[in-house]
Amino acid sequence: MEMRLTLLAGLVVCAAACAQEELVLHHADFACRIGQKVFVEVGQEHTGRTLTATLAGPGGFSRQVCRKEGNISAEEVFTLVQRDLKAGDYTLTVRLTDGTRVLKEAVRKWTKPTDGIPEVGIDEHNAICLKGKPFFPVSAWGLSASDIPVWAERRYCNTLTHVAFGAEKCDIAHMTAYLDAAHRGGLKFIGPLRGNYWPHDGWRKNVKKEELGSYDPSRDDPAAEDPVWGKEGPNDEYYRFRRMDLAKMAGFIEAAKNHPALLMWSWWDEPDLGGRNTYITAREVRRWTDLCHEKDGIHPHIINLSGYLFTSAASREGPRQLGKSYCYLFDDRKWPPMGAATPFERKTLVADVLSFDYYPYEYRLKQGYEFITLEDYAAAVDNLREWNKNLVPTFAAIETCDIRANPTDRPPTPAITPRQLRNLCWISLVHGVKGVIWFHYFEPTPPENYVEMRRFVEDTTTLADAILGAEFPGRVTVLCPSEKFRVDTLAREHDGAVYLFAVYVRKGRDFADNLSDPPQTVTFTVTGLPADARVEVYGEGRTLQAKHGVFSDAFSPMDVHIYRVRR
């Protein structure tokens, strides 16, 4: 049989040249994973067919990871376990057969760099794992080096993101020193996020003409798939670079990839900003991911996007289209906001982990942002995950303070309160995020909010196995008596118990006000529970009783309740 090999987005795709059709597979990159769900797009339902998936590896290794006979759905899914694999080259072959002939086939090849479970990996539930154990990162954005010991001792976070937000420059030595400080505090690190890996030897995307040094933009290839640099207008005093120097980035990777504090790579924040002529394209972000996989292959690459791109508001269709240009289900299309940039040839994940920043309390009164509600925030969290087919983990940046006390482009708003902060964190978690990032700039974080931040770290650490574990196979329904709010839930199953995370979501534009409403009784129906079950309310020292899977509890504005039921 004649075969062809095609390199696509860091993966080698091998398909029969003419003998049969290629099955369409949807999956994350194999690098940085210890397990994942693989979705098989069969095309239509089949009867009397067999779907198989076989993994072959070094030393004659062979394992059947999926076999289904009879009725084959239009889309099937199986779990690929990678945590126990030895280092070496692997081939995954997925076939649809009729008993005698291969009707459709897809082949994926990759190389595993280490034996067994790596220091960092992403599992089949999209949980970040440390040596195979689920870990919920709660990260501080750009914490100054002098504050690291205090935050570490008081457990306001367990991870750091960005080498000191206020730092003027970051070279390899600066990054290494920050990693060392994180390690001394028992913290993990995501970064560097800002460094001197731009073509002009600078540390930033925007550079004045007189700062270009020896770099000559006229040497750039005008036929490049995506522009290397851009300007907003003919009189713009800045050059805005759109592509990084990969050789310089590789130096950062080689210097830090074995550091015990390293959790993930991050090279730039909000690449979507800057306008269609100067923003950093999805293809460029993917170049960074490919380099991380090539030079490391263990630590994931995370990219943070502007969260307002993921609103469900029809009035924001332009920004939504730009957001889709970074998302797996849509990034093979040309969207108007992309300007001269080109889409991917095939659906492609731009990074191993996707994050966004959407600050509902700070921007709720800004003109043009009337779409902001807690309901829209929750929908945006869902969109980031769903637009990427839930193939990779998602994070959310959370405001801990009044970002600007006297903004010039919007009315001032007060700092988020502890109850609002806790509520926002758990809305994010219930809607599927696998980590959060504290954005504690630019005004001081109120002292009472630090208490809530520590509480969130403690809760997500204690409950990490449940939060990040397997989905509960049953069904949960919620009966809410008020039109002013709803209660959203996340159900997980772990160690013989069902965990139900329930969070109050205020409806409408007044979500920051009218929080003195009296408690309302909310009723939950959970299938698969014992006829008479004891419901523990985590952290509250009380219990409820479930009869045939039904129980009720009181919810005040912004409440969060966590229920555990032994089965």
Phi, psi and omega in degrees: 000130178286134181238155174229148178245134179229132177269117182230117172049044177086358180245144173268117180256123181242122181224152176296134189293319182214352188291323180205170178288159176268129171292145177264122178251141173240121183198165174283169170299150180281335175297146174071007182250146169246001176176157178192161172273136175245123180261130182250115179269098184284328177111321175199164179290144181231142171244149180069025180242166178230131176249126179230151172225126183233135179249125178243144183211196186293152176066029180078012179300136176209136181213131173273119184258349178201137170209122178225131181241154175096246183274113180255122181287165179299329173226126176246161179220140173223163180259127176258115179268123182244352190294331184264003186284145174281164176297144178147186182268136183231150177229124175256122180243123179244129184225144169249121183232164176249017181106326181235333184237149171274114181275318178216152183207149171218142181231134176234139179233142175203171180241128176267125188279341185225158174284139171063213187278123180280172179301320180229139177198166178245128186266186185290348175260011182065027175272138170289132183235142172251114185051039175089352182261130181303137183223127179259102181292130169239105195249149175259128183278120171057041181292134178295148184301327182289338180270349184302313181299322181292312180296323180292314182296321183271359175059043174284342181204168173237001185212155174241140177237127175085126176290103174038098185309323182274358184294136180292314184220158177219115171250187184297320180296319179297315179298316182296320178296322179291320175300318179298318180295320177298315182297320178298330179271003181072027184250155172267167186225137173241123182172197007282336178074329174223126182197171183272061179242025173269158188301331184270015181070015179267178182252004185222161180288318184265127182221138177289154183304320182288350180261004184293336181065228183275357183284131180243104182300338181293346179280349182295146182286113180293346180267006180301148183302321177233144181302142180278325178212164182207164176225147179287326182201172186294339182256011182295130181277352182250144162265138180242105185283142184243356178225136180272164176273105186295329179295321178288322176299322180299326177297321176296317182296313181297327183286333190238352190296339179257009181286134184295341181273346186291128176251307182212160174268143172210133190243338181198152181255139174048063179298342182287345182281153173120352181090160189297341181267350184224353180292161180269126191281164177297324179296324178291318178300321179295327176301321179295318179299314180301320180293319177300318179292321181291315187269343183230285177087357180248310183275127183292162173253126179247141174234135179255129181246163175291126187290337184289348174293344189251013175300158174265004183288126179297333181292348182248036186296322179301304176301323178300321179295321177295319176301319180295334180294346176258003190246140189309315186286348188230354190278006172263013179244155176268119180252140183308319182294352181285348181063231183276356183291154182252146177282173173288154177290327179223162179306131189217137171279130183280337182207172179279334179220138180242140182225161172212162175239119181223112187250089187293328183282325181286322190252009186294337181257002182289136178297133183091351179248030181295348179287346186290119171215168174292330175296318179291323176302312180299319179294324179294320175301317178297318183297317179303318181287312186287326178294346175249021175056024180054036181273339184225160176293151174237147178239165174224136172274135186240130177285132179250358188209181169282110187298314176226122181288325182227069181292152180265347185248008183194158176296148178290150176229150179287166177296150174300141181271166178303318180293319178293322179297313179299317180298315181295320177301315185281334169299316179299313183293315180298332179267014163108002180292151181250010177181158176229158179234120177287123170258103188251026176250154008245350174268164181296143172285126179304141182306322181292338178287330177298326178298317180290325177297316178296320179299320180294319176300315181297315182295315183288336174286312181296321187258014186304317182297325179282312182302318188260009185269202186288146176295143174290127185284348180278194183237141178239128174239149184234129175250113184247129188275356188240148174274353183277339183209168171227167175239119178263148185227155170229126181246131178227157179238129181206133173051047176077012181228152172261129176250129179239114178262121187234132185225137178286128177239108179291136179269153171085182185281345184266031186295339180270355184240180174052047184262014179259013179301147180291159178299148177237145180274125180247137183246132180248139172238120184238118180286152174086005177273159174300158182300326179227102188237143176271127182252114176274135175260106189301131174075003184243357177063034179216164179227158176235170178240130177255126177252115181054040176083005183248129173212161183231155177206158180270138178236121169267165179308132177074011182293151171229129176231140179240122184248142177230129181232121176285141181250000000 
